[in-house]
Each structure stands twice: as structure tokens, then as C-alpha cells.
């Protein structure tokens, strides 16, 4: 049994030839009516309309980046991928499939990251059909879900417009793949983990793993993922406030470390400058007092208030 896509090898004529035959049949119909004989009226009333309908039903148009899956009495006969206007056997069931790239925005879902923190993560992906046979026949395209239509419950498999709805398969599998990838990485780097790659600081590895996971899941449906990226990432609402304070604390600590490092360098420069140019001789106690005063001035959040000393350095 054929389980992959193949090119349609049946009779496929130009559609314009079919149009020409229809014109001839229309002319023959008029001629037989004008002739007025009993046998001509019978032919014009039965044979010509049947042949006309037979030829008309066989006409089909295949647009660019579209295909027609040909099924003959339940058997797969191939896929027409060439574009144009054709005539084929009217008994073929011609299922239209688009080969164009499509976008899918996976809505944010709540999932625990590698260290157990609940996060909200969403993704966007670009996908297209690579194998029309698998897309049409290897998955249950009708989800059997029921909808309310004209006050009656109608199964999706009874609605022609909703047939071959493999998009629902893509949505479900992309949601599962996103949950799996999110659980393999931490949201951010923590003291308890030494992971270099996180969801927040992704340099392409997470996107690549997500794309590979999606391709492995969607291969059964003949679908290829062109690109997949995380487009939404945030802590869940129950821990968002706590994590925000943690990030603020980390930022404050980093800023303080930078300020202290700069202040120490400035104090060292001032002491070296005073000693080198012999501006004033300071003993160890005065150097300690000077270092203390300079550090207070340089590291304080507010501007220093000058104090006038009316005595000596020792009072």
C-alpha cells in the first residue's frame, strides 16, 4: 500500500479541450432541437445533457502552491501539483490541499520550568504541508467535535467545509511540544542552577530544540515546520510579584557593587595623588578618616552636605 505522496499518473488533458467539447455539445444540442425528428429530440434530451455534465464535472483548476489529491473509488491515485486548467475523469474525488506556508500563534500556556517555577510561555511557528498523502490520510482530520449549527448538533465530519481540518492536529501537537521544551530549561539563571542557556537568555538553542520537537511530532502528518520561536515569556501571576522583587534586588546589588568598585578606585587615586605631590602628610588615622568620608560621599544615594570645620584636623 502506498503510504507516501506520488505524482498523479492518470489521464489529464487540457481544460481548454474540455471547453471546446462543451461548445460542440451545445451546438449539437441546438442542431438536434432544430432538426425536430423524434430520434433527434431523444438524443438532445438524454444523451447530450449526460455527456455535457460528464465533461463539465471533469474540469478543474490547480492554482500556484496548491495541489489536488486524486482518489478513485477509495484508492489513492496520486497528487496533481502542476498548475493550470485540466480535465480528468469525473469519477475521481479531487481533494484540494494548499502547500502555502502558514502562521500559527500558539497562545501562552502555564507550565513549570526546569526548576519548578510556573511560567507563561507562548510561541509562533511557520509550517506547511510537505506530504499530501500523510496530511490527508494518516491522521484523523475530523476531530469529531460537535458544534451548534441551526439549533442542531452537527458533527464536524458531516460538514464539507470543515473536512481535512489537520490544523487542529498542528495546534494540539505544537502545544504539547511547547510544554515539553519549557520544562527542559529554567526561566532565568539562578544560584541553584548552572545552566548557561535559559528561556530568557536564549541564543537560538531553545528555538532549535522547539523546531526539532515540532518536526518530529508533525512528521506523521506530512507537515514541515519552517521556523518556530518563543514570542511570549513571563512568570505566572502567582509568583510574578516575588520574582520582580528578586530581579530588582539583583539589579540593586549589581549597581552597588559597581559603585563601590568605582569609589574604592577613586579613593586610592586620591591618596596616591596626595602622597605623590606631597600636598599634605597624613598619618594612618587621618587616612582612615579620609577614606571613610570619601566612601560616604561617593556611595551615598543623596548629595553630601558640606560641614565646616572651624577647629583643627584633630578636633
C-alpha positions as CSV (number, residue, x, y, z in Angstrom):
1,X,0.0,0.0,0.0
2,X,1.3,3.4,-1.0
3,X,2.0,5.5,2.1
4,X,3.8,8.5,0.6
5,X,2.9,11.1,-1.9
6,X,3.3,10.3,-5.6
7,X,2.6,12.2,-8.8
8,X,-0.7,11.6,-10.5
9,X,-0.3,9.3,-13.5
10,X,-3.8,9.1,-14.8
11,X,-5.4,10.8,-17.8
12,X,-5.0,14.5,-17.5
13,X,-6.0,16.6,-20.5
14,X,-6.0,20.3,-21.1
15,X,-9.1,22.0,-19.7
16,X,-9.5,24.1,-22.9
17,X,-10.0,20.9,-24.8
18,X,-12.9,20.2,-22.4
19,X,-14.3,23.7,-23.1
20,X,-14.1,23.0,-26.8
21,X,-16.0,19.7,-26.4
22,X,-18.7,21.5,-24.3
23,X,-19.1,24.1,-27.1
24,X,-19.5,21.3,-29.6
25,X,-22.1,19.6,-27.4
26,X,-24.0,22.9,-27.1
27,X,-24.0,23.3,-30.9
28,X,-25.1,19.7,-31.3
29,X,-28.0,20.2,-28.9
30,X,-29.2,23.2,-30.8
31,X,-28.9,21.3,-34.1
32,X,-30.9,18.3,-32.9
33,X,-33.6,20.6,-31.5
34,X,-33.9,22.4,-34.8
35,X,-33.9,19.1,-36.7
36,X,-37.1,18.2,-34.9
37,X,-37.1,14.5,-35.5
38,X,-38.2,12.1,-32.8
39,X,-34.9,10.4,-32.5
40,X,-33.0,13.7,-32.5
41,X,-35.2,15.0,-29.7
42,X,-34.5,11.9,-27.7
43,X,-30.8,12.3,-28.2
44,X,-30.9,16.0,-27.4
45,X,-33.0,15.4,-24.2
46,X,-31.0,12.5,-22.8
47,X,-27.6,11.7,-24.4
48,X,-26.3,15.2,-25.0
49,X,-27.0,16.5,-21.4
50,X,-25.5,13.4,-19.8
51,X,-22.3,13.8,-21.9
52,X,-22.3,17.6,-21.2
53,X,-22.5,17.1,-17.5
54,X,-19.8,14.3,-17.6
55,X,-17.4,16.6,-19.4
56,X,-18.1,19.7,-17.3
57,X,-17.6,17.9,-14.0
58,X,-14.1,16.7,-15.0
59,X,-12.8,20.3,-15.3
60,X,-10.5,21.5,-12.5
61,X,-8.1,24.4,-11.9
62,X,-4.9,24.0,-9.8
63,X,-3.6,27.3,-8.6
64,X,0.1,28.0,-7.7
65,X,1.2,26.4,-4.4
66,X,-1.9,24.2,-4.4
67,X,-2.5,20.6,-5.1
68,X,-5.3,18.1,-5.7
69,X,-5.2,14.7,-4.1
70,X,-6.9,12.2,-6.5
71,X,-8.9,9.4,-5.1
72,X,-10.6,6.8,-7.3
73,X,-13.3,4.8,-5.6
74,X,-11.4,4.8,-2.3
75,X,-7.9,4.3,-3.8
76,X,-5.2,6.9,-3.8
77,X,-4.1,7.5,-7.4
78,X,-1.6,10.4,-6.9
79,X,-1.4,14.1,-6.4
80,X,-1.6,16.8,-9.1
81,X,0.9,19.5,-8.2
82,X,1.3,21.2,-11.6
83,X,-0.6,24.4,-12.1
84,X,-3.1,25.0,-14.8
85,X,-6.5,24.2,-16.2
86,X,-7.1,20.4,-16.7
87,X,-9.7,17.8,-17.4
88,X,-9.7,14.5,-15.6
89,X,-12.0,11.6,-15.2
90,X,-15.1,12.9,-13.3
91,X,-15.2,9.9,-11.1
92,X,-12.0,11.0,-9.4
93,X,-12.6,12.6,-6.0
94,X,-10.3,15.7,-6.1
95,X,-9.4,17.0,-2.6
96,X,-7.9,20.4,-2.6
97,X,-4.8,20.9,-0.4
98,X,-2.8,24.2,-0.1
99,X,1.0,23.9,0.0
100,X,1.5,27.5,1.1
101,X,3.3,28.5,4.3
102,X,1.0,29.3,7.2
103,X,1.5,31.0,10.6
104,X,0.3,29.6,13.9
105,X,0.3,31.7,17.0
106,X,0.4,29.3,20.0
107,X,-1.4,31.1,22.9
108,X,0.6,31.3,26.2
109,X,0.2,28.3,28.4
110,X,1.2,27.8,32.0
111,X,3.9,25.3,32.6
112,X,6.7,24.7,35.2
113,X,10.2,25.3,34.0
114,X,13.2,23.2,34.9
115,X,13.4,24.4,38.5
116,X,9.7,24.2,39.1
117,X,8.7,27.8,38.7
118,X,5.3,28.3,37.0
119,X,5.8,30.4,33.8
120,X,3.6,31.6,30.9
121,X,5.1,30.7,27.6
122,X,3.8,31.1,24.0
123,X,5.3,30.6,20.6
124,X,4.8,31.4,16.9
125,X,5.6,29.0,14.1
126,X,5.6,28.8,10.3
127,X,4.6,25.5,8.8
128,X,3.5,23.9,5.5
129,X,2.4,20.6,4.1
130,X,5.3,18.5,2.7
131,X,3.5,15.2,2.0
132,X,-0.1,15.5,0.8
133,X,-0.8,11.8,1.3
134,X,0.1,11.8,5.0
135,X,-1.8,15.1,5.6
136,X,-5.0,13.7,4.1
137,X,-5.0,10.1,5.1
138,X,-2.6,9.4,8.0
139,X,-4.3,11.5,10.6
140,X,-8.0,11.7,11.8
141,X,-8.7,15.1,10.3
142,X,-12.3,15.3,11.6
143,X,-11.9,15.9,15.3
144,X,-15.5,14.6,15.9
145,X,-16.1,17.6,17.9
146,X,-19.7,18.9,17.8
147,X,-20.8,22.4,17.2
148,X,-24.1,24.2,17.5
149,X,-25.5,24.9,14.0
150,X,-29.1,25.9,13.2
151,X,-30.2,24.6,16.7
152,X,-28.9,21.1,15.9
153,X,-25.7,19.4,16.9
154,X,-23.8,18.7,13.7
155,X,-20.6,16.5,13.7
156,X,-17.7,18.2,12.0
157,X,-17.2,15.2,9.7
158,X,-20.6,15.9,8.1
159,X,-19.6,19.5,7.1
160,X,-17.7,19.5,3.8
161,X,-16.1,22.9,4.6
162,X,-14.5,21.5,7.7
163,X,-13.2,18.3,6.3
164,X,-9.5,17.6,6.4
165,X,-9.1,20.0,9.3
166,X,-5.5,18.9,10.1
167,X,-4.9,22.4,11.5
168,X,-6.4,21.2,14.8
169,X,-3.8,18.4,14.8
170,X,-1.0,21.0,14.4
171,X,-2.4,23.1,17.2
172,X,-2.6,20.3,19.7
173,X,0.9,18.9,18.9
174,X,2.5,22.4,19.0
175,X,1.0,23.0,22.4
176,X,2.4,19.6,23.7
177,X,5.9,20.4,22.2
178,X,6.0,23.8,23.7
179,X,5.2,22.4,27.2
180,X,7.9,19.8,26.8
181,X,10.6,22.3,25.8
182,X,9.6,24.8,28.5
183,X,10.2,22.0,31.1
184,X,13.7,21.4,29.9
185,X,15.1,24.9,30.6
186,X,15.0,27.3,33.5
187,X,13.3,30.7,33.1
188,X,16.5,32.5,34.2
189,X,19.9,31.7,35.7
190,X,19.8,31.1,39.4
191,X,22.3,30.3,42.1
192,X,20.8,26.8,42.4
193,X,21.4,26.0,38.7
194,X,24.5,26.5,36.5
195,X,22.6,26.3,33.1
196,X,24.1,28.6,30.6
197,X,21.1,28.5,28.3
198,X,17.8,29.6,29.7
199,X,14.4,30.5,28.3
200,X,15.1,34.2,28.9
201,X,18.6,34.3,27.5
202,X,18.0,32.0,24.6
203,X,20.7,32.4,21.9
204,X,19.0,30.1,19.4
205,X,19.3,26.7,21.1
206,X,15.8,26.7,22.6
207,X,14.2,27.7,19.3
208,X,16.2,25.0,17.5
209,X,15.1,22.3,20.0
210,X,11.5,23.5,19.7
211,X,11.7,23.3,15.9
212,X,13.1,19.8,16.1
213,X,10.5,18.6,18.6
214,X,7.7,20.0,16.4
215,X,9.1,18.4,13.2
216,X,9.3,15.0,15.0
217,X,5.7,15.3,16.2
218,X,4.2,16.6,12.9
219,X,6.2,14.3,10.6
220,X,3.4,11.7,10.8
221,X,1.0,14.2,9.2
222,X,3.4,15.1,6.4
223,X,3.9,18.6,7.9
224,X,7.2,20.5,7.9
225,X,8.0,23.3,10.4
226,X,9.9,26.0,8.7
227,X,10.6,28.2,11.8
228,X,9.5,28.2,15.4
229,X,10.2,30.9,18.0
230,X,9.1,31.8,21.6
231,X,7.2,35.1,21.3
232,X,5.9,35.3,24.9
233,X,7.6,34.6,28.2
234,X,6.6,35.7,31.7
235,X,6.3,34.4,35.2
236,X,2.8,33.2,36.2
237,X,0.7,35.7,38.1
238,X,1.1,33.9,41.5
239,X,4.9,34.4,41.6
240,X,5.3,37.4,39.3
241,X,5.5,39.9,42.2
242,X,8.1,37.9,44.1
243,X,10.3,37.3,41.1
244,X,10.0,41.0,40.2
245,X,11.4,42.0,43.6
246,X,14.1,39.4,43.2
247,X,15.1,40.9,39.9
248,X,15.1,44.3,41.4
249,X,17.3,43.2,44.3
250,X,19.7,41.6,41.8
251,X,19.9,44.8,39.9
252,X,20.4,46.9,43.1
253,X,23.2,44.6,44.2
254,X,24.9,44.7,40.9
255,X,24.7,48.5,40.8
256,X,26.0,48.8,44.4
257,X,29.0,46.5,43.5
258,X,29.8,48.8,40.6
259,X,29.5,51.9,42.7
260,X,31.7,50.5,45.5
261,X,34.3,49.3,42.9
262,X,34.5,52.8,41.4
263,X,34.6,54.6,44.8
264,X,37.5,52.4,46.0
265,X,39.4,53.2,42.8
266,X,38.7,57.0,43.3
267,X,39.8,56.9,46.9
268,X,43.0,55.0,46.0
269,X,43.7,57.6,43.3
270,X,43.2,60.5,45.7
271,X,45.6,59.0,48.3
272,X,48.2,58.3,45.7
273,X,47.9,61.8,44.3
274,X,48.2,63.5,47.7
275,X,51.2,61.3,48.6
276,X,53.0,61.7,45.3
277,X,52.7,65.5,45.1
278,X,53.3,65.9,48.9
279,X,50.3,68.2,49.3
280,X,49.6,67.1,52.9
281,X,51.1,64.4,55.2
282,X,48.5,62.1,56.7
283,X,49.0,59.5,59.3
284,X,47.1,56.2,59.3
285,X,44.2,57.7,61.4
286,X,43.7,60.6,59.1
287,X,43.9,58.3,56.1
288,X,41.2,56.1,57.6
289,X,39.0,59.1,58.3
290,X,39.6,60.4,54.8
291,X,38.7,57.1,53.2
292,X,35.6,56.9,55.4
293,X,34.4,60.3,54.4
294,X,35.1,59.8,50.7
295,X,33.3,56.5,50.6
296,X,30.3,58.0,52.3
297,X,30.2,60.8,49.8
298,X,30.8,58.6,46.7
299,X,28.5,55.7,47.7
300,X,25.6,57.7,49.2
301,X,22.3,57.9,47.3
302,X,21.9,61.6,48.2
303,X,24.2,64.5,47.7
304,X,26.6,65.1,50.5
305,X,26.0,68.1,52.8
306,X,29.2,70.1,53.5
307,X,30.3,70.6,57.1
308,X,32.7,73.5,58.0
309,X,35.4,72.6,60.5
310,X,36.4,75.6,62.5
311,X,39.0,73.8,64.5
312,X,42.0,71.7,63.6
313,X,42.1,68.3,61.9
314,X,42.2,66.7,65.4
315,X,39.2,68.4,66.8
